[in-house]
Amino acid sequence: MTATAADPTTSESRTPQQVWQRVRGLLLAVLILVVAGVALAAVRTGGQHGRLDPRSADPYGSRAVAELLKDRGVSVDVVTTLDEATAAADPDTTLLVTGPNMLTAHQQRLLHIATSGSAGRTVLVSPAGPSVARLAPGARPEAHGPVTARAPRCALPAARVAGSADMGGVHYGTDERDATACYPDGGLASLLVLPEQGTGDTVLLGSPDILHNDRLDQQGNASLALQLLGSRPHLVWYLPSLDDPSAAGGRDGGTDRRDGTGGEEGGESDFVGLIPQGWLWGTLQLALAAVLAAIWRGRRFGPLVTERLPVAVRASESTEGRARLYRKSDARDHAAAALRSATRIRISSVLGMSARDADSPAALLPAVAARLGTPGSDPGVLLFGPAPADDAALVLLTDQLDALEREIRTS
């Protein structure tokens, strides 16, 4: 039976059921990948917390040093707001600020006011830009260098006992005579200790690497970390958060969020560093799966091969279906080229020529002219001419090709 244009089983129209059957496998695979990625991200996030988190056991967490400090009798409390951090500042407390550059200018000033008169120790991890001037007046960031094993080269007892440690990152300079500069690189310290009132001091740590789980057992990292953080019986581990209510304070003045030159507040850590690693890994895996799926769906198929059709299809049906496709896409040029090519092949066989010569005007046209003698129309225009301009011209071309072929066969 000849398929009609209204037949839903033709290639011109697919039913919703056919479309669903075609894409349901891909949609199911995408759904499985999304669920697996979200589940993996949730699991990894729940167990790791983040960088420099004393509850995190991943390579960039700090659970190892926190446990060692507890074994030495140092109590460790984790806080996430500025109010909790400033309230805990006292002579018996070491305040570790893991992200000083995340704090607004208003928060940094409040933190410095609270710690400068506490007579305790404040450890700032990788402060940079204007943050240094607000949190540790008298120091300034000068350069940035790689983290590598360095010798202390200073009189600080903690550094001399620890020996070489993985230091680097931000390098600091100072004009304070009582400051202690350790682990220098090019004359600049990657560990700087500034004395405060009484027995208090502020420690600028250029790089957080000695606090990471995966580096604690290397060089003298563990010794240095324990001595810097364990000099007081109480350690407050401050992990700044973006939802801290104190971050909204002082913004109406228009200067707290920017430095004196009008630029964004110096040293705010990038947003990516605040995202839990579980979500980053999950997103990366989903992106990789999407790329692989795109490659799979867009792969090149192999060369065409002939195979037996499951049913017999009459030539008239194939011709009619192909003609409908040409008409639907207004491909008169392709239709005319197919008609002319078929006519040339049939004519060349009548004239005793090879199929290769059928596409050569220089070989075919002289043979056609010799066979016809005085043709009624120009065979060159019919067999190798331009594409017809409309459907009527295409029908006329078909009739003329048929007439030319009959004339050659009967001449």
Salt bridges, closest charged atoms under 4 A:
ASP53 OD2 - ARG55 NH2 2.78
GLU67 OE2 - LYS70 NZ 3.91
ASP77 OD2 - HIS234 NE2 2.67
GLU142 OE2 - ARG140 NE 2.43
ASP166 OD2 - ARG215 NH1 3.55
ASP175 OD2 - ARG140 NH1 3.47
ASP185 OD2 - ARG150 NH2 3.51
ASP185 OD2 - HIS171 NE2 3.15
ASP201 OD2 - ARG121 NH2 2.92
ASP209 OD2 - ARG215 NE 3.51
ASP256 OD1 - ARG109 NH2 2.22
GLU264 OE2 - ARG258 NH1 2.93
GLU265 OE1 - ARG257 NH1 3.97
GLU317 OE2 - ARG314 NH2 3.48
GLU320 OE2 - ARG324 NH2 2.74
ASP359 OD1 - ARG344 NH2 3.07
ASP391 OD1 - ARG332 NH1 3.32
GLU405 OE2 - ARG346 NE 2.82
GLU405 OE2 - ARG409 NH2 3.16
